[in-house]
Structures are given as structure tokens and as C-alpha cells.
Amino acid sequence: MNITLSVDEQVAQRAREAAQKMGKSLNQAVRDYLEQLAGSSQREQRWAQFEARCLQSPARLEGWRFDRDEANER
């Protein structure tokens, strides 16, 4: 799909330079950003599902607490 955007010339030039420093074209940088943006809602949904499963789990810690010294024992 092609998308047309309106951006100030100076903004576009600075963005193009920033993308070039990342080894990308401006087009690729925008595409990557849109893919990341579209995926963020999926991540949030997965996290919410994980959290719900954790809260519904019958597993309980029964007073156990994390102990940094114990975790670092070798």
C-alpha cells in the first residue's frame, strides 16, 4: 500500500539524515516505525492475556520472597 504524507521540508530532510545514519532510507525508517506501531497493540493484548492467566492461576508463593543472595549463589 502506498501512503502519501505531508511534512515540512526541513523535517523531512532531518529525518532523511537520521535514517541515513541508521543505514536506512527514509521510506524504510517510516515502514519500520509503522510496523512497530501496528505491533504494539498486539503486544499489549498478549501482555493483558498473560497477566489475566497469572491472576487466575491456582499457583501461590505461600510467603516465598525473592532473595538476591540466594539467586547469586554459585
C-alpha positions as CSV (number, residue, x, y, z in Angstrom):
1,M,0.0,0.0,0.0
2,N,1.3,3.5,-0.8
3,I,0.7,6.3,1.7
4,T,1.2,10.0,1.0
5,L,2.3,12.2,3.9
6,S,2.7,16.0,4.1
7,V,5.7,17.1,6.1
8,D,7.7,20.3,6.3
9,E,10.8,20.1,4.0
10,Q,13.2,20.7,6.9
11,V,11.6,17.9,9.0
12,A,11.8,15.6,6.0
13,Q,15.5,16.4,5.4
14,R,16.4,15.9,9.1
15,A,14.5,12.7,9.1
16,R,16.2,11.5,5.9
17,E,19.6,12.3,7.5
18,A,18.7,10.4,10.7
19,A,17.6,7.4,8.7
20,Q,20.8,7.5,6.7
21,K,22.8,7.4,9.9
22,M,20.9,4.2,10.8
23,G,21.7,2.8,7.3
24,K,18.2,3.1,6.1
25,S,16.2,5.1,3.6
26,L,13.6,7.4,5.0
27,N,11.0,5.1,3.4
28,Q,12.4,2.1,5.3
29,A,12.5,4.0,8.5
30,V,8.9,5.0,8.2
31,R,7.9,1.5,7.2
32,D,9.7,0.1,10.3
33,Y,8.0,2.6,12.5
34,L,4.6,1.8,11.2
35,E,5.2,-1.9,11.6
36,Q,6.3,-1.3,15.2
37,L,3.3,0.9,15.9
38,A,0.9,-1.7,14.5
39,G,2.5,-4.5,16.5
40,S,2.4,-2.5,19.8
41,S,-1.3,-3.2,20.2
42,Q,-0.7,-6.9,19.8
43,R,2.0,-6.8,22.4
44,E,-0.4,-5.0,24.8
45,Q,-3.1,-7.6,24.1
46,R,-0.7,-10.5,24.7
47,W,0.6,-8.9,28.0
48,A,-3.0,-8.5,29.2
49,Q,-3.8,-12.1,28.4
50,F,-0.6,-13.2,30.2
51,E,-1.5,-11.1,33.2
52,A,-5.0,-12.5,33.3
53,R,-3.7,-16.1,33.2
54,C,-1.3,-15.3,36.1
55,L,-4.0,-13.8,38.2
56,Q,-6.3,-16.8,37.5
57,S,-3.6,-19.4,38.2
58,P,-4.0,-21.6,41.3
59,A,-0.3,-21.3,42.0
60,R,0.7,-19.4,45.1
61,L,4.0,-18.4,46.5
62,E,2.8,-19.0,50.1
63,G,5.1,-16.5,51.7
64,W,8.2,-17.1,49.5
65,R,10.1,-14.0,48.7
66,F,12.9,-13.4,46.2
67,D,16.4,-13.4,47.9
68,R,19.1,-11.8,45.8
69,D,21.9,-13.5,47.7
70,E,20.3,-16.9,47.1
71,A,19.8,-16.2,43.5
72,N,23.5,-15.2,43.1
73,E,24.9,-18.3,44.8
74,R,27.4,-20.2,42.7
